[in-house]
Amino acid sequence: GFKKDYFAKPANEGAWNQSQSALQQQLPDSPGLRGALGRIYAEEGGRIRDPNDTGVGGLTAGTLRELQEKGLLPGLPRNATPDSPTPDQQIRAYRAYLDQTMRHIGGARALEDLDTDFAHATADAVFMHGSKGGIEAVQKAIHDVGVSRDIEIDGGMGPKTFEALKRANGDSVMRDVLQNKIADNRERLREWKPSELE
């Protein structure tokens, strides 16, 4: 499939193993976050440039610049382009992005409070659709499935949004319904489909 084909390309040779090593070194005690970031790395194509924009592995020049301006990517040169980061630096960038987006709930490590698949669905929505758009998709799903009808759809991952996610996480049926609704909302936001990359 799509993911396997990406990692079979010469530009990704060894990248998967390097990313997995980086995840293990950076997050030895965080299996949920490690799993979510590993899946994001895989779904974003690792080291392959997105044919629909200038990003590589889901990182655009704007995202890198913003993270660097905040001092969140030490060791990466100021003039770095999206294809500059190593797999280790890509993982650090993913973490930094999610830490910023989820700063009101303790950063990306808060995802450890969720089931691994549910954590991935939430993190990937935020990563792929931007902090505001992705969180709005999650908040709309929380509202639509009835986890919290009074949730404010404001694009901010605050305590109320995360408490609703944790509440759904505690009920496997509700968690699955919410995860599917997040996927439905993301599909409406999607700008491209994997089949368009072939």
Order of alpha helices (4+ residues) and beta strands (2+ residues): alpha-alpha-alpha-alpha-alpha-alpha-alpha-alpha-alpha
